[in-house]
Each structure stands twice: as C-alpha cells, then as structure tokens.
Amino acid sequence: MQNPLVWTVYRSTLLVNGHIYVGVHKTRNPKDSYLGSGILLCAAIQEHGRSHFKKEIIDTHDNPDAAYAQEEEIVDRDFIARPDTFNIALGGRGRKHGRPGRDNSQWGTRWVWRAGEGPRKVPEQDLGQWLCGGWQPGRGPKYSARCSQLMEKLYQDPGVPRQGNPTMRGRVYVYRGGEEKRILPEDLNALLLGGWQKGRAKGSLYGRVCINRQGQVKMVPRNQLESWLSDGWRNGRKPSIKRKTSGNPRTKLDWNKVRAIRRRYGAGGISQTQLSREFGVSQGNIGMIVLNKTWRE
C-alpha cells in the first residue's frame, strides 16, 4: 500500500556558506532527496553538488493550502531580502514565476552590485536608493563571466545539437567532406566561399545505420550500406540470443509447446484465452508468443 500524499515545508541549507532555501514539496516520502527547484538553488547545486546540502522538514501537512500558507508566512519580503537566502520570490501559491502580463513586483527583490563588493539582493522598493548610491543593477561582470564559462562547459561542441540549447536556435548546418557543424546565418556566405556546403553531411551520425556480423556491431554511412551487406554484414543491431528457458525446471512452456500454440492459433477455431487456460499461462503471454515478440525463432 502506498503512503498517502503529503505537502512538506522544507529548508535546504548549503553547508559551505549556510545559505538556505525554503519551499513546499508534494511527496509520498517526506525523507526523499528533493532539495528544491529555485533558480539560484539549482545553480548552487550544480556548482557545489548535492552532497554539500542538508535538507530539513519544517512541517508536514495533509493539504496544499496549509503548506503554502505556512510558506507565505516564512518567505516574506524580509526573508528574501536577506543575503543568505536562495529564495527570490514571495512564498505562497502562484508566486513562483514571473510571467508576461503579470505583476512581477511579487518577486520582491532585485540584484545590485558594486566594484569591490559582491552582488546582493535588495528590496525592490529601495532599488532607486541603491542605484543612487553607486550600485548597478544585476549581479556584476564576475557572475556574467561565470555564466559564460558554464555555458561553454555545457556546450563544448557547438556542432552537436542539444534539446533546449538556446545557443543553437537559428543556426544552419554546413559540411565539408565528413566534417559537419552548425553556424550562425551571418557566417554562411564566408564558409560557402571556403568550400563548405549547406546541409547535413552524408557520413554524419544522423545519416548512419547499424549493422552486425558474428556478434560485432558498428555504425556505417547509409550510402555505404550496400557494400557492407555484400561483405556478409546484416542490417540492424546484434540479433537477440534465444533464452534456453526449456532448461528451467520452473518454466511452464518449452519450444514444443510454443510451436503447438502458434500452430493451433494460426489454424483458427481457438482463442488466446482458451490456450492460456490449457497451458497454464496468462492470455497476455499467449498474445506475445503468437505475435513472435517472445520465444522468437
């Protein structure tokens, strides 16, 4: 029997510097490994690792309204204005993301920075005073450089398309010989003059197929498939090995029974349910056998 759903109000603490994050989590296991999904929190998890965090359960509720109400009491404007918190949005329902067309003043704080001092969060209503005091909006050039390094680490090879990679949007494929990459549209003409061609390379990974022979498997260009097949290779991955289930003393079927099931069902006049009762297996098992999805020959 599954544990009932509960809503926990939790606190995740970064042991390196004591910064905290408070949130609400719906779960059946209050002691799970979930730490939170805040923007700054996720960045800290990626930088320091999950092992440097400690999670504590503040309270457990059996309904979401009570949990979000408690989060709203804890994560107020004073809380998110503290420099030692990862929260940037007020607690409670519907206050997690700023979306177009909504009042983003619910975020409550803004980042400012000044040369010689690290970035800090300040109340949004006091932003003008901080800017007049020589501070600048944002988290500073050091943070921007860190983001750039992180993006370079995540996307070291710009020629490999990755789902959700914003740096690949609007780019086009070019190839020369077996080399292939994605470039910005404004760089296309220069590369075309340099001998590159627009499109995908014929020998690219996306233009390859899988072949096998005597237990060996490899990827080859699709345009070379015929020559490989004529050399004794077969199209597809390594054939599955038949399980010697007939040697298992607990098995209810063997190859003779399997062939009899297929022969009798193919001849008609009997249903899969009748065969399942006769051979002592489930109807789904009979269906997989007659479709040759199990006990393949």
C-alpha positions in Angstrom: 0.0 0.0 0.0 1.3 3.4 -1.0 2.0 6.1 1.6 -0.5 9.0 1.5 0.4 12.2 -0.3 1.6 14.9 2.0 2.8 18.5 1.5 6.1 19.3 3.3 7.5 22.7 4.1 11.3 22.1 3.9 14.5 24.0 4.3 17.6 23.2 2.2 20.9 24.5 3.6 24.2 24.9 1.7 26.8 23.7 4.2 29.6 25.6 2.5 28.2 29.1 3.5 25.0 28.5 5.3 22.6 29.9 2.6 19.1 28.4 2.8 16.1 27.8 0.6 12.5 27.3 1.9 9.8 25.7 -0.2 6.9 23.4 -0.5 7.1 19.8 -1.9 4.3 17.3 -2.6 5.5 13.7 -1.9 4.7 10.3 -0.5 8.1 10.1 1.2 9.0 13.2 3.2 12.6 11.9 3.5 13.2 11.9 -0.2 16.2 13.6 -1.8 14.3 16.6 -3.3 16.1 19.9 -2.4 14.1 22.4 -4.4 13.8 24.0 -7.8 14.6 27.6 -7.3 16.8 29.3 -9.9 19.6 30.2 -7.5 19.3 27.0 -5.6 19.7 24.9 -8.8 22.8 26.9 -9.8 24.3 26.3 -6.3 23.5 22.5 -6.5 25.2 22.3 -9.9 28.3 24.2 -8.6 28.7 22.5 -5.2 27.0 19.2 -5.6 24.1 17.7 -3.7 26.4 16.2 -1.1 27.0 19.7 0.3 23.4 20.3 1.1 21.3 19.4 4.1 17.5 19.1 4.0 15.2 19.6 7.0 11.5 19.2 7.2 9.9 22.2 8.9 6.4 20.9 8.9 4.2 18.3 7.2 0.6 19.0 6.0 -2.2 16.8 4.5 -3.4 19.6 2.2 -1.6 22.1 0.0 -3.4 25.2 1.3 -2.0 24.8 4.8 1.5 24.2 3.4 1.5 27.2 1.1 0.1 29.4 3.9 3.0 28.4 6.1 5.5 29.1 3.3 3.9 32.5 2.8 4.4 33.3 6.5 8.1 32.3 6.3 9.2 33.5 2.9 8.1 37.2 3.1 9.9 40.3 1.8 12.3 40.5 4.8 13.2 36.8 4.2 14.0 37.1 0.5 15.9 40.4 1.1 18.4 38.5 3.3 21.7 37.9 1.6 21.9 34.3 2.9 18.8 33.0 1.1 18.3 31.5 -2.3 14.6 32.5 -2.5 13.8 35.3 -4.9 10.0 35.1 -4.9 7.5 35.5 -2.2 6.1 32.3 -0.7 2.6 31.0 -1.2 0.6 29.9 -4.2 1.1 31.4 -7.6 4.3 33.3 -6.6 6.9 31.1 -8.1 7.4 32.5 -11.6 7.2 35.9 -13.1 5.3 35.6 -16.4 4.5 38.1 -19.2 1.4 40.1 -18.4 1.7 39.6 -14.6 2.8 41.9 -11.9 6.5 41.0 -11.3 6.6 43.1 -8.2 5.7 39.9 -6.4 9.4 38.9 -6.8 10.1 41.5 -4.0 13.9 41.8 -4.5 16.5 42.8 -7.2 20.2 42.1 -7.5 22.6 45.0 -7.4 26.4 45.1 -7.4 29.3 47.5 -7.0 33.0 47.2 -7.8 34.9 45.7 -4.9 31.7 44.2 -3.3 29.8 41.1 -4.1 26.3 41.1 -5.5 23.4 41.3 -3.0 19.6 41.3 -3.0 17.8 44.4 -2.0 14.1 45.2 -1.6 12.6 46.3 -4.8 11.0 49.4 -3.4 14.5 50.5 -2.3 16.2 49.9 -5.6 16.3 53.6 -6.6 18.2 54.4 -3.4 20.8 51.8 -4.1 21.3 52.9 -7.6 21.8 56.5 -6.4 24.4 55.2 -4.0 26.7 54.0 -6.9 25.3 50.4 -7.2 24.4 49.0 -10.5 21.5 46.6 -11.4 22.4 42.9 -12.0 24.9 40.5 -10.4 28.1 42.0 -11.9 30.6 41.1 -14.5 32.1 38.3 -12.4 28.7 36.5 -12.4 28.3 37.0 -16.1 31.7 35.5 -16.7 30.8 32.6 -14.6 27.6 32.0 -16.6 29.6 32.2 -19.8 32.1 29.6 -18.5 29.2 27.4 -17.5 27.6 27.6 -21.0 30.9 26.8 -22.6 31.2 23.7 -20.3 27.7 22.5 -21.1 28.1 23.1 -24.8 31.7 22.4 -25.6 31.0 21.2 -29.1 28.6 23.7 -30.8 28.3 21.3 -33.7 26.2 18.8 -31.6 22.6 19.8 -31.4 21.1 19.6 -27.9 17.5 19.8 -27.0 16.7 23.1 -25.3 20.1 24.7 -26.2 19.3 28.4 -26.8 22.7 28.9 -28.5 21.6 26.6 -31.3 18.5 28.5 -32.3 18.5 29.9 -35.7 21.7 28.1 -36.8 22.2 26.2 -40.0 24.1 23.1 -40.9 27.2 23.2 -43.2 29.5 20.3 -44.1 32.8 19.7 -45.9 33.9 16.2 -46.6 32.9 14.2 -43.5 33.0 17.3 -41.2 29.8 18.9 -40.1 28.9 21.8 -37.8 26.2 24.4 -37.1 26.9 28.1 -37.7 25.1 31.4 -37.5 23.3 32.5 -40.6 25.5 35.6 -41.0 28.6 33.4 -41.3 27.2 31.2 -44.0 28.4 33.1 -47.1 32.0 33.2 -45.8 32.0 29.4 -45.3 30.4 28.7 -48.6 33.3 30.6 -50.3 35.7 28.5 -48.3 34.4 25.2 -49.8 31.7 24.4 -47.3 28.3 23.3 -48.4 24.9 23.9 -46.8 23.1 21.0 -45.3 24.0 17.7 -43.4 27.0 15.6 -44.2 26.2 12.2 -45.8 28.5 10.5 -43.4 27.2 12.2 -40.2 26.0 10.3 -37.3 22.4 11.1 -38.3 23.0 9.6 -41.7 24.3 6.3 -40.4 22.8 2.9 -39.9 23.6 0.0 -37.6 24.9 -3.3 -39.0 26.1 -6.6 -37.3 28.1 -9.7 -38.1 29.1 -12.5 -35.8 28.5 -10.6 -32.7 30.1 -7.3 -33.9 28.0 -4.1 -34.2 29.0 -0.9 -35.9 27.6 2.3 -37.4 28.3 2.9 -41.1 27.2 5.7 -43.5 23.9 5.0 -45.1 25.3 5.5 -48.6 27.8 2.7 -48.0 25.2 0.2 -46.6 25.0 -2.0 -49.8 28.8 -2.6 -49.9 28.8 -3.7 -46.2 25.8 -6.0 -46.8 27.5 -7.6 -49.8 30.5 -8.3 -47.5 28.5 -10.5 -45.2 27.1 -7.9 -42.7 23.5 -7.8 -41.8 21.3 -4.7 -41.3 20.3 -3.9 -37.8 21.7 -4.4 -34.3 23.0 -7.7 -32.9 20.4 -10.4 -33.0 18.9 -11.3 -29.7 20.1 -14.6 -28.2 17.4 -17.1 -27.6 16.9 -17.8 -23.9 17.2 -21.5 -23.1 14.1 -21.4 -21.0 13.4 -25.1 -21.7 16.2 -26.0 -19.3 14.5 -24.1 -16.4 12.6 -26.6 -14.2 10.0 -24.0 -13.3 9.1 -22.9 -16.8 5.6 -23.8 -17.9 6.5 -23.7 -21.6 9.1 -25.2 -23.9 9.7 -24.9 -27.6 7.4 -27.8 -28.5 4.5 -26.2 -26.6 5.3 -22.8 -28.1 5.2 -24.2 -31.6 2.0 -26.0 -30.8 0.4 -22.7 -29.6 1.3 -20.9 -32.8 0.2 -23.8 -35.0 -3.2 -24.2 -33.3 -3.9 -20.5 -33.0 -2.9 -20.0 -36.7 -5.3 -22.7 -37.7 -8.2 -20.9 -36.1 -11.1 -22.2 -34.0 -9.5 -21.5 -30.7 -8.9 -18.2 -28.7 -6.0 -17.0 -26.8 -7.9 -17.3 -23.6 -8.6 -21.0 -24.2 -4.9 -21.6 -25.0 -3.9 -19.7 -21.8 -6.1 -21.9 -19.6 -4.8 -25.1 -21.3 -1.1 -24.3 -21.0 -1.4 -22.6 -17.6 -0.1 -19.1 -18.6 -1.7 -15.7 -19.0 -3.6 -14.5 -22.1 -1.0 -11.7 -22.5 1.8 -14.3 -22.6 -0.1 -16.2 -25.4 -0.5 -13.0 -27.3 3.2 -12.2 -27.1 4.0 -15.7 -28.4 1.7 -15.7 -31.4 3.0 -12.2 -32.3 6.5 -13.6 -32.1 7.5 -10.9 -29.5 8.7 -13.6 -27.1 10.1 -17.1 -27.8 11.5 -15.8 -31.1 12.7 -18.3 -33.7 
